[in-house]
């Protein structure tokens, strides 16, 4: 049994491709459930963020599973195989485990050490569990991935300073625009990204914050939290006209800040004022063409990554310490995987069989009531012996093959067939 990861991320593909294969949180469950039904996939978890979409699967057939996942990506983004394949990366077994642990620790993020990815890894795992797509192997893998991410942030300084996309966006705006004191910043979206931006702006101080959101109550709650003003989406044009800076991160399926909206909002004397727009959404919130309007500058995640790369030095030194932690946790995964195949699994199998035997004895207790104590003891001994004989050969093989590919396959099959978790 092999673990395989296949994906597209901010390094392997352009933002235009990432947009097409990004999965909204409310669609993640359906996506992973469908993936787990494919012929060559036993277990699956899908991790989709603004920086990556990755599929983790457990399979017996590498090439078959690769084809299933590749087709999943093509269907997801309406892509031809030739469009997608140059941007796909894949790793298996220990390399796949190492990759996930580095992702969870923030080593593979656009902003080194960013904190949001850990919650996204946990969310992907929970979505797969809810759909029964993650079972024995991926449950162990993702539990240790989350633990690795926590260790990286508590035992090293990898998360110090700019540790999220939203925080980095505010720092980039300050770097580009200059002092935000007295500037009016419109935050479009009050979800995770928008909330992070608004909070970072509030902590930086000086800016007047406007929050626009499709759900008025959520927008109002966030605006009150940061001492800002909530604006309904029906007044978005008015807010755009008043803004010096716009940071958009809604997670909507289609652009929210359109060329027509911005052009009309900046008509007349407003057109002479510079407007800086930062789009941190995937798919993008800002329509192509907005950056061609006079006085308007648009920055997106590609610009943010370039900016973040220039500020790596103060956290890059911690990366090696994190890699040591990752190496330790990869070894822990391999040890625990082997251990789970043998004694604990055999014990669980025998305990389950014992419970069934006892329940059947209880169910037939009335029919056996006429037996003497000696005869009753003989029946008990006979049923125990039958259970022991049936389980002897599977137990011996599980122990003998622990740590081998065959042992991994047999252990996973036993856990699934006997529902041992």
N, C-alpha and C positions, 0 to 999 in steps of 0.2 A: 504494500500500500504506500503510495507516494503523496506528498503534499506538493502542490503546484500553485505558483502565483503567476498571473498574467495581467498586464496592465498598461496603461498610458498615463504618463505624468507630465509635470511642467518641464521636465528636461527632455523627454523623449518625443513630445509632440507639441505643435503650436496651440495657442489658446483657442483658435477657431475649431480645432479637432476636439479639444477637451470639452468645449461647450456641447458638442453633439453627443458625447457619451456620458455626460454628467447625469446622475439620477437624483431627482428631488427626494427629500426624506420621506414624504408621504407615498412614494412609489417604490421605495426600496424593498419592502416586504414582498410585494408581488414579483419584483425582478428576481430576488434570490430564491423564491419558491419555485418559479419557472425554471431557473437554472439548475436547481437540485433535482429536477425531474428528467434531465437529459441523460442519455444512455450511459455515458462513461463517467458520471459524477456521483460519488457516494455522499459527500458533504460539501457545503459551499457557504462562503461569506463574501459579501460584496461591500467594499469600502469606496465610497464616492464623496469627494470633497472638491473644493475649488482648485486644488492642485493635482488631483489624481482620481482615476477610477481603476481599482484593482479588484481582481477576482481571485480568491483563495479557494482551492478545491482539494478534496481527497479523492484519489483515483487509483485504479489498478493499471490503467492503460494511458501512458503519458500522451501519446500522439492523438488518441481518440479524445481525451479531455481537452487537449490544446485546440483541436478542431471545434469542439462544442463551445468553448469559451470565445474563440475567435468569431464564430458565427453569432454568438450572443452580442458581442460588441458591434458587429456589422448591422445586425437587426436594430440594436439600440440607437445607433447613429445614422441609420440609412446609408451605410458606407459600403463601397465595393472592397473586396479583399485586398486589392492592390493599393487602395487608398490607405487602408488601416495598417497592413503588415509592417511597413517600414518604421512605424512608430510604436509597435508593440515590444515589450520586453517580457521575458519569462525566466523564472528560476524554480528549482525543485529541491525538495528535501531540506538538508541543512542550510543551503543557500536561501531558500524561501523563508525558512524560520528566521534566519539572520536578517533578511530584508524587512520582514514585518516588525521585528524588535527594533530595528533602526528607525523605521517609520514612526513607531509608537514613542520612541525616545526623542523624536524631533530632529534626528540627524539627516533625514531625507526631505525636509521641508524647505520651501522657498525662503522662509525666515528661519534660520538655524535655531533650534530649541523652542520653536513656538509651542504654546501650550494647548491650543485648540484641538490639535490632532489626537491627543489622548482620549478626549471625550468622543471624538468621531470614531475612533477604533472601537471603543466600548459600545457606542450606538450601533455600529455595523454588526457587531457580535450579537447584541441583544435582538436586533431585527432578525438575524438568521436563526437564533434560538426560538423566537416566537413562531417561525415558520417550520420548525423542526428540521432546518437545513444544516445546522451545526450540531454535531453529536460528539462522540467520545474524543476523537482526535482534534477537531477544531476547537472544541470547548477547552481542552487542555492548552492548545496553542495560544488562543486569545486570552485566556486567563493569565498566562505567563507574559504575554505581550503587554497587557495592562500593568502588571507588576513591574515589568522592565521600565515602562514609561514613568511610573511613579518613582522608582529608584533613581532614574536619571535626573529627575528634577529635585529630589531631596538630598541626594548624595553628591551632586556636582552643581556648578554654576551655569549649566547650559541654558537655563531659562531666565537668567538675569537680563535686565534691560528690555529691549524690544522682543517680546515673546508671543506675539500674535499678529496675524495679518491685519486686523483692525487697528492695533496699536501702531504697527509699522506704517499703515496708511496715514495716520495722523502725523507721525514724525516726518513722512515724506512731504506732506502738505506744508508743514512748517518750514521744511528745508527749501521747498520751491517758492512758496508765497512769502516767507519771512514771518515776522511777528504776527500772530493771529489776534492780538489784542484789538478789540473793536471790530473785528471782521465778523460777518454773518455767515455761518456755516449751516447749510441745509443737509441733514442726514435723511436719505430716502431709504426707508425700511427700518423696522424696529425688531427684527429677528436677531439671531446671534451676532451676525456681522454688524448690523446697525447699532445694536446695543453696545458692542465693544468699541465702536467708533465714538459714539456719544459719551461713553464713560471716559475714554481716553482724552477727548476734547475737554470734558469737565475738569479732569485732573490737571490738564495742562493750564487751564484758566485763560481768561481774557476774551474768548470767543463767545458770540451770541449764537445759541444753538436752536435751530428749528428742526423738528422731527415730523416727517410725513410718512404715513403708514396706511395700508389698506384697511386695517382694523383700527378704528378710532380709539378704542379703549386701550389697546396695547401702546399705541403712539402716545397717548396722554400719560400713561403710567411712566413710560421712559422719559418723556419730556419733564415731568415733575421730578423725577429722580435726579436729573442733571441740571435742574434749574433753567430749562429751556421752554420753548413754546411748541405746542402740538399744532400741526396743520393737516387738514383733511386732504385726501388725494384730489378732491374736487377744486382745491385751491393751490394745486401744485404749480401751475403757471405763475401765479402771484408770488409764491415762495421762490421760484427760480429767478424771477425778475429782481427780487430783493437780495439774493444771495451773492456773496463774493466767492464762495467755495461750495461745491456740491460733492458729497461722498455718497455713492449709491451702492447698496448691497442688499437687494430685496429677495433674490432667489426666484423671481418671476420667470415665466417661460418666454416672455417677449419683452423687448426694450420698454422701459418705463419713461426714461428721459429721451424723448424723440427729437429729431431735427426740427420738426414743425413747432413743437412745444417751446423749444429754446429760442428759435428764431422770433416767434411771436412775442415771447416774454421779454426779449431784449430789443424790441423795436423802439425806434425813436432815440431819445437821449441815453437810454440804458446800454445801447450798443457800444458806447465808448468806454464803458467800464470793463476791465478784464474779469474774466470768469474762469476759474480753475475747476475742472470736473475730474473726480477720481472714481473709477468704476472697479469695484472689488468683487463683483458678482460673476458667477458662472452658472448659466449663460449670462452674457453681458446685459447690463441694465441700460447702457447708453447706446443709442442707435448710431450706426455708422453714418457719418456726415455731419454730426454735431461738431466734430473737430475742425470742419472747414468754415465754420461761421466766424466772422470777424471778432477778434478779441477773446475767443474761447480756446482754452487748452484742455485737452482730454488725456488723462493718464489711466492706464489699466494695469492688470496684474503683471503683464510683462515688464512694464516700467517699474512696478513695485519690486519685482524680483531683482532687476538690475540695481535699483537703489539699495536694496537690502544686502546684496553681495558686496557693496562697498563698505558696509559697516560690520563685517563679520569678525574682525580681529579680536574684539574683547570677549567673544564667546567661543571662538574657534579653538582656543587652547583647552577648553573643557571637553571638546569632542573626543579626544583620545581616552579620557577618563570614562566617558559614556560608552565608548566601544569596548572597554574592558568589562563593563557591566553587561553589555549585550552578549559578549562572549561567554560570560558566566551563566547567563540565563539560557543561552542556546544549549549549553552543556546540561543545565538542569532539565530542560525539555527532553533531551535525549535520554537522560537517566530515568526521568519519571515515565517517559513513554515505554521504556523497557520494563520498568517495575510494574506498570499497569497491565502489561501483557501476561504476567505470570501469577505470583501468589495472590495478590488481591482479587484478580479476576477469577481464579480458581475458587477462592473462598466465597466470592459473591455467587458464583454459579452453584456451588454446593449448598449454600444457605438458601438460595431460591428453590432448589429442588427439594430441600428438606422441608421448607414451608408447604410446598405442594403435597408432599407425602403425608405430613401431619394433618393437613386439611382434609385429605381423602380418607384418612383413618377416622377422623371425627365424623365425616359424612356417612361412613358405613358403621358407625358405632352401635346403632340399634341392631343391625344384622349380626354383629359380632358379639352381642350381649350374652348369648347363650354359651359362649366359649368359656372354658376355665381360664384361670390366670396363666397357667402354663401354656395353653393353646394361644391365648392372646399375646403372650410374650413371643411366641414362635412367629406369629403373623407380623409383629413389629420387627423382629429380626429379619424376616424374609424380605419385607418391603425396604428396609434399610440396605440390605445386601444388593437388591436389584438396582436401587439408586446408585450405590457405590460402584457397581459393575458398569453401569451405563456411563458414568462420568469418569471412570478410571482412564480410559485411553485419551479422551479430550484433555484431561488434566495433565497427563504425562507429556503430550505433544505441546501444549501451551507452554509448559515450563522449559522443555527442551529447545523450543524454537524462539524463545524470547530474545529480542534484539536482532532478529533476522527479518528480511522482507516477508518470508512466508509466515513467520510468527506475528508480524504486524497485521497481515491480512486475516489470519485466523482469529486474533484477538478482537479485531474490529467486528468481524462477523459474529462472534459469540456475544459481544456486548449488544449488538443490534438485534440479533435473533432472540436473545433472552431478556432484552430490555433492561440491561444492567447499568445504563447511564455512562 
